[in-house]
Amino acid sequence: MMNSQLQKLNHAPSFSLLPKSNIHTNYLIRHGSPSLINTLPRHPVRQNHNNKKNSSSCVVIRASSGDQLGSSASAVTATVPTTSIENKSVSVKAVVTVQETAGELLSSIVTRPLDGFTDLLGKSLLLELVSAELDPRTGLEKDRIKGYANKASHKDDEVIYESNFTIPAGFGAVGAIEVENEHHNEIFIKTIDLQGFPNGSVSVPCNSWVHAKLDNPQKRIFFTNKSYIPSETPSGLKRLRELELENLRGNGEGERKTSDRIYDYDTYNDLGDPDSKEELARPVLGSKEHPYPRRCRTGRPRTKKDPLSETRSSSVYVPRDEAFSEIKELTFAGKTLKSVLHALLPSLETALINPELGFPYFTAIDSLFNEGVTLPKPKTSGFFQTIIPRLVKTITDGGDDLLLFETPEIIDRDKFAWFRDEEFSRQTLAGLNPYSIELVTEWPLKSKLDPEIYGPPESLITTELVEKEIRGCMTVNEALQRKKMFILDYHDLYMPYVNKVREIEGTTLYGSRTLLFLTEDGTLRPVAIELTRPPVGDKPQWKQVFTPTWDATGCWLWRLAKAHVCAHDAGYHQLVIHWLRTHCATEPYIIAANRQLSAMHPIYRLLHPHFRYTMEINALARESLINAGGIIEGCFSPEKYSIELSSAAYDQLWRFDMEALPADLIRRGMAVEDPTAEHGLKLTIEDYPFANDGLILWDAIKEWVGDYVNHYYPDPTLVESDTELQGWWTEVRTKGHADKKDEPWWPVLKTPENLIHILTTIIWVTAGHHAAVNFGQYMYAGYFPNKPTIARTNMPTEDPSEEFFENFLKKPEMALLMCFPSQIQATKVMAVLDVLSNHSPDEEYLGEKLESSWAENPVINAAFERFNGNLKRLEGIIDERNTNLKLKNRVGAGVVPYELLKPFSAPGVTGMGVPNSISI
């Protein structure tokens, strides 16, 4: 039945009272030329209930990425079967379903009597139907058809409003609806049902906030789901199309209110809090000195002690439809994250009084998974169990709560996996951060930093050392030619921060290089780790190379060196690969899209599902994760310089043209172009699970985007002449990434091929890239010795005191435990990673949900079905690969199968699933 209804949409996408006089008329209706339709002769037609080709319409309400009930569509639609009528009016009843929200329940104590009186008067919601056509006689917009929706019933958390309309003959297609909320509070409209059309009723999902008229006299504008590029906009909608974009842009002035829907840019000048404490001052990110992407402007006043910084507040503004936390019944991981940050972590600090206290032995780490940490009794009984039942259990007899962590899969499968060199190497290809490993193409290794400041640039990883470690199986030159040597290079990026970080009590830092060798069976083996400290005071540069050895002292030094490298990798993963390259870099795309692309633009509707919840989760990060004194600064190696380091990485490394997966692999030497190979690339390491699965996903996204773009831009010149599209891409470059606006590597946007590549890159970043580096966090870093976020002590061989080195020799295990994060640091990070790795029940996965604006178009519908089929095929391929014992980098005894790019997932911490957007 559903398929037959969708088929009815194929020839007339919008509600119309015009006669279907001929095929040419239908073509013009479909392609948005109502002004031309008006010039055609009109003939009265007989109503035919058996005519299965009757026109149908779709009315939509635009909901931004903060859609409260799980819809990520920019415009959610329902079909409206109608009969073309020339000389008859049509009576329609609108049934509006309003979702009662948590915010309404709290504020209703004051306003419910007032709103009840408004409902009693029958003036709650004013709906105005807008014709898509201008009046052919006057050339002006036709008069609106207005009607108040009156409160009809209230059941559970839904309130029903109803209104009756009489649509006159000749009104034409309904192109938009304007809504005015007469209540004292904003309301969340869930659906509008239009009943009384000749062929049946219509359900219109809305899922959008509508502000109170008292807060903002502007009516909300909602367009139908027919997509139009600007040049094809129906004449009656052109003014409203531009007006709605003007409303969303704002004027760049004043402090934003919660109810605002304004998208604008600002620098990251709100991470510090200089008015609170001098040590909480932070530099502004988004300048020549500290380049950075832009975030959403809030307009908060500047701090007293630093006129360049913005004051902090208890909540951070995001445009109203981007917020996710208000719906009473919503189950969303972001809400859980807020609870962890604002309630659980302070309780942990109370329970673990000494912030410097480390774990006295490894069994104490194990106790986090079998005994837990007792938390002080919360003020609200059962609070933690309600919000985070996976983490917190109730102690039945004591009344206290117990923080009890689930055993991460990596340790559940092999308790000592983290200890083994082969697992250390394997995770560079199939672990939490598969983005850092690079092919060694220059030898000898040498720093590009100023030797006057940082000391001799030459590495101590020499040709002789390497040939000794690879057992003489080949020379270094042969290894370079055969592409056998790889590196994790955290030397030049970290070195400028080493001495600054070391001034902070309780932590240390090095620049590091880790060399790996590709064996004949396709696995990697670590060869050497070099740790470097630049000159400081009267001390010269210190550097030392550590290798896997057979003597006890050498073995323990190697393990400590690995712990430092793992901390470097954890910091780089979180600050650069995860935060900067996905969350942070994506926010400008979202702001620009809402400012420049109309809700009826086909590219807006393609991108919108991939922007769901991102701005809100980024605001929460600025509030509690990446802020001065936040979780990142307190628990990761660069400490107070963490986000400043990500700015340095943005300056030195970030390029939009390299964010595409194939380009990223080629840039790192992990692939070369090969037209004869699958995906057009030949991988340097054939068994590279992230790349193997990722390239299939990339191709599936590119095919879907290609089908979509080519449908709406059959003429290549349409891309360059699309004013909104060009405005969006220009603003991404010149405002969203303003500090890199003059870089020559920005892709041009002149052809459908250019557009396909740009959109595929953005969708890959928000979906594939983010999933690969986010949803395995608890799996790989939940047992923190596998991926410690901080190293707190220097290597025992760096300027050691006699006592320190003697203690290391007596009990090396204690030296490793002292190097690991403290108890409070470890448990804080574990709690946060558990939530970040979690899929909420309302998660929307890539290729899973057919947006209604796509469903009404048979070409797009078919393309999406192919996309969905390709993703299901990828699932089968991944399952098959994970049973192939020849693929040693993803399969083996105690090895966690690589499933991070498996498209779909059940709720919870599953280690799989690719959501549409960066939603956590």
Buried (B, 14 or more C-beta within 10 A) or exposed (E): EEEEBBBBBBBBBBBBBBBBBEEEBBEBBBEBBBBBBBEBEEEEBEEEEEBEEBBBBBBBBBBBBBBBBBBBBBBBBBBBBBBBBBEEBBEBBBBBBBBBBBBBEEBBEEBBEEBBEBBEEEBBBBBBBBBBBBBBEEEEBBEBBEBBBBBEEEEEBEBBBBBBBEBEBBBBBBBBBBBBBBBBBBBBBBBBBBBBBBBEBBBBBBBBBBBBBEBBEBBBBBBBBBBBBBEBBBBBBBEBBBEBBEBBBBEEEEEBEBBBBBBBBBBBBBBBBBBBEEEBBBBBBBBEEBBBBBBBBBBBEEBEEBEEBBBBEEEBBBBBBBBBBBBEEBEBBBBBBBBBBEBBBEBBEEBBEEEEEBBEEBEEBBBBBEEBBBBEEBEEEEBBBEBBEBBBBBEEEEEEBBBBBBBBBBBBBBBEBBEEBBBBBBBBBBBBBBBBBBBBEEBEBEBEBEEEEBBBBEBBBBEEBBBEBBEEEBEBEEBBEEBBBBBBBBBBBBBBBBBBBBEBEEBBBBBBBBBBBBBEEBBBBBBBBBBBBBBEEEEEBBBBBBBBEEEEEEEBBBBBBBBBBBBBBBBBBBBBBBBBBBBBBBBBBBBBBBBBBBBBBBBBBBBBBBBBBBBBBBBBBBBBBBBBBBBBBBBBBBBBBBBBBBBBBBBEEBBBBBBBBBBBBBBBBBBBEEEEEEBEBBBBBEBBBBBBBBBBBBBBBBBBBBBBBBBBBEEBEBBBEBEBBBBBBBBBBBBBBBBBEEEEEBBEBEBBEBBBBBBBBBBBBBBBBBBBBBBBBBBBBBBBBBBBBBBBBBBBBBEBEEEBEEBBEEEBEBBBBBBBBBBBBBBBBBBBBBBBBBBBEBBBBBBBBBBBBBBBBEBBBEBBEBBBEBBEEBBEBBEEBBEEEEBBBBBBEBBBBBBBBBBBBEBBBBBBBBBBBBBB
